[in-house]
Amino acid sequence: MLHYRLGHPSFVYLAKLFPKLFINKNPASYHCEICQFAKHTRTVYPQIPYKPSSIFSLVHSDVWGPSRIKNISGTRWFVTFIDDHTRVTWVFLMKEKSEVGHIFQTFNLMVQNQFNSKIQVLKSDNAKEYFTSSLSTYLQNHGIIHISSCVDTPQQNGVAERKYRHLLEVARCLMFSSNVPNYFWGEAILTATYLINRMPSRVLTFQSPRQLLLKKFPHTRAASSDLPLKVFGCMAFVHVYPQNRSKFAPRANKCIFLGYSPTQKGYKCYSPTNKRFYTTMDVSFFEHVFFYPKSHVQGESMNEHQVWESLLEAVPFSHSESPNPSQPTPTELSTPMPSSVQPAQPTNVPSPVTIQSPMPIQPIAPQLANENLQVYIRRRKRQELEHGSQPTCGQYIDSISGLPEENIGEDRTGEVLIPSIDDSTLPIALRKGVRRCTDHPIGNYVTYEGLSPSYRAFATSLDDTQVPNTIQEAFKISEWKKAVQDEIDALEKNGTWTITDLPVGKRPVGCKWIFTIKYKADGSVERFKARLVARGFTQSYGIDYQETFAPVAKMNTIRILLSLAVNQDWCLQQLDIKNAFLNGNLEEEVYMEIPPGFEGSMAKNQVCKLQKSLYGLKQSPRAWFDRFTKAVLKLGYKQGQADHTLFVKKSHAGKMAILIVYVDDIILSGNDMEELQNLKKYLSEEFEVKDLGNLKYFLGMEVARSRKGIVVSQRKYILDLLKETGMLGCKPIDTPMDSQKKLGIEKESTPVDRGRYQRLVGRLIYLSHTRPDIGFAVSAVSQFMHSPTKEHMEAVYRILRYLKMTPGKGLFFRKTENRDTEVYSDADWAGNIIDRRSTSGYCSFVWGNLVTWRSKKQSVVARSSAEAEYRALAQGICEGIWIKRVLNELGQTSSSPILMMCDNQAAISIAKNPVHHDRTKHVEIDRHFITEKVTSETVKLNYVPTKHQTADILTKALPRPNFEDLTCKLGLYDIYSPA
């Protein structure tokens, strides 16, 4: 009871206060459950002293990561293996944590082969990457005991944890002393490992781990490099061999020294100019000169205070012939290496370059300092932009100052001198420094440096001008107001309507204004375009419209045409028909409301009685296409049957002219330039035509052409989508879909706005015209349009985060020697966890370039993987036959069969086996169809291993390494990718 009254003190204290109560009783024998709940502490883990054992009997391991900044090689993690006896450390960089199992198996084979030893015990923490089924099976099969620490108890894996601390400390020292960017952290870790293995260790009685290893295995000395040590991050000049240079070209490349090669006897050097690594012994080092100066900004590791200090930095240091005695030289600041590892200094290294401090500057008035600061920041911003760098949002403060530039101090080099400034006199925004508006600015993922000057002007001009959303906004800007008036004048001149009173019983159709900008081939604005569009969704069938169908160009046909144009050097030009729908004659009686913005000039009950078709009416596309088709056929062109919007005219000399139309946008191609000029002239006489020059921007797709090929992307479309959804500053991700998660698992997920979900998915479906890498993800999320939940919306947001990573990526059409049509077909059997239907996927290549692809859930449940693959094979063959028809109409007749690539041996056997049996009765029609095509040699079936199956990316969500590999095989390329 006293224990309770006194607030549960220790029984040892009670024994001091009331010794009579504890006569012949040990205070430690008393226990209190309340004290356990209120005072429980962790057990003390004593450090176990080092005990020499046999080599590789115990190996410690741990995984570090992920790093917020990728290493230059794309890695974000690294794993260590430490031998308990010698404390030699092996470090392996990783792109994914899942690589641990494979790396350990390789490491174990190296131990067995090089050291004739066997690992007996592997000790790690409780991370799940050490408990994968493949690694656990491997450890059991090889008799390796796996000891892991308890949950949240890193003390039990102390050797690996302390080694991490040592590695990171040395790596930070290397990076801080040499000012290298943070994306070289991987090389710093590898170099730190190299040095630590060669440094004396107190645990090993001041022997180095490598010394101890070589005592046991002296034969391994030849397999390891013993190069003279050099200063990490110093300037290095790598020799350029004669076959790689001309007589008057430089004989060396200026590089940065980044460590020692583990597989070659040479130094690792990197050239930021050439963006490549060199491993060589033919290198000269300037160890006293770092490649990156002290003022170098170390990427995202730099905090706000450092950014502000860099803006207030005084005159850059100038080179001098003699050192300033008031400041130490870099040699004096460096720490000498121990004599045991001190390398021999080369005789050809020049004398150290010293640094001279800038001249002192007299302080000036605070207001003048503030104005000088503003002018300086503007000048720094202008210099940064001239050198091509992309400042992040909020990186610069740009304000207007009336101070003339002659008040700005300059030194002999022309650099701006910033006087000393009293922080207390600055505005609070300047004293606090500059903040980033996001940790992931879009400028990190899009750059225009790799584009030609003309195409750069075109790409950037797409974002310059804002388009109004309402007629009221348009009337406030003179250019848009003129565009609206021009549209009204054109409609009245064409006799599109007559003004009349609305008859009794008739209902008028609404209308609205749509605004867009037309660009010239050089990127300049060709004209501001305003279009009056009828709200055709208010029409009623049988009353104000009848037939409505009109074909539009298939995107697949356009991509086939691009592949042919690249390989045969055809031209690609674009035309635009002004007010195309006004050329169609209207047969029905249709009334339309007065256009918005002009209601005040009309009577209350007056409407427009339409005489000719107008944009937005349900019958307008059909009326316009009929009129256009008759005009083109009259000129001698033949209409395609595989795609009715394709028109071809062949001449006797083997030349041809090609026209493909998508509503009012026309693409011209071919090698008969004379016929194309005649076609332009003829169309300009029949309709009002605008010649937009070379194909650059078509249906929201940007087309960039060079000697290497054509890249089609939807960069602006993606950036606009990210901006509208508020995802422009989101954290990017590597894959569009989580490979470990299946949609539809969460039964009680919260419903979301269906309209917003449908709009987002609709935008993504259109985006997939140039992005096959999101084909499967978009197909998956589009299956939940009727009742989307939070789970499905998160999947859509993940696709947007992936698009943030590579907004400029697009299809690359290149010139090849291949003249085959190849189709890859694949299926994911019972992949849908809701109804267990399979997913078919195929992708087609024409002359080496991707032209068509599809990811679609099958309409029935397949009872075997062979059946699912067989259905996908039939769909792929249908696509290949259609492509053959299009190629024949384009004059590219070939007798070679369609090459079908399938990774299922059973499906191929069924296709080649004419015998009917139980395995084929469920796909009887497909079996007859495929057998007929194989027998007639229209199709040739080939087996391809699963790892080379390109269509695999269209059937399931893949891990990042597999996904990136297949993305490259699809021919996706990013011309906007930052270096």
Buried (B, 14 or more C-beta within 10 A) or exposed (E): EEBEEEEEBBBEEBBEEEEEEBEEEEBEEBEBEEBEEEEEEEEEEEEEEBEEEEBBBBBBBBBBBBBEBBBBEEBBBBBBBBBBBBBBBBBBBBBBBBBBBBBBBEBBEEBBEEBEBEBBBBBBBBBEBBEBEEBEEBBEEEEBEBEBBEEEBBBBBBBBBBBBEBBBEBBEBBBEBBBBBBBBBBBBBBBBBBBBBBBBBEEBEEBBBBBBBBEBBEEEEEEBEEBEBBBBBBBBBBBBEEEEBEEEEEEBBBBBBBBBBBEEEBBBBBBBEEEEBBBBEEBBBBBBBBBBEEEBEBBBBBEEEEBBEBBBEBBEBEEEEEBEEEEEBBEEEEEEEEEEEEEEEEEEEEEBBBBBEEEEBEEBEBEBBBBBBBBBBBBBBEEBEEEEEBBBBBBBBEEEBEBEEEEBBEBEEEBBBBBEBEEEEBEEEBEEBBEBEBEBBBBBBBBBEBBEEEBBBBBEBBEEEEEBEEBEEBEEBEEBBBBBEBBBEBBEEBEBBEEEEBEEEEEBBBBBBEBEBBBBBBBEEBBBBBBBBBBBEEBEEEEBBEEBEBBBBBBBBBBBBBBBBBBEEBBBBBBBBBBBBBBBEBEBEBBBBBBBBEEEEBEEEBBBBBBBBBBBBBBBBBBBBEBBBEBBEEBBBEBBEBBBBBBBBBBEEEBBBBBBBBBBBBBBBBBBEEBBEBBBEBBBEBBBBBBBBEBBBBBEBBBBBEEEBBBBBBBBBBBBBBEEBEBBBBEBBBBBBBEEEBBBEEEEBEEBEEEEBBEBBEBBBBBBBBBBBBBBBBBBBBBBEEEBBEBBBBBBBBBBBBBBBBBBBBBBBBBBEEEBBBBBBBBBBBBBEEEEBBBBBBBBBBBBBBBBBBBBBBEEBBEBBBBBBBBBBBBBBBBBBBBBEBBBBBBBEEEEBBBBBBBBEBBBEBBEEEEEEEBBEBBEEBBEBBBEBBEEEBBBBEEBEEEEBBBBBBBBBBBBEBBBBBBEBBBBBBBBBEE
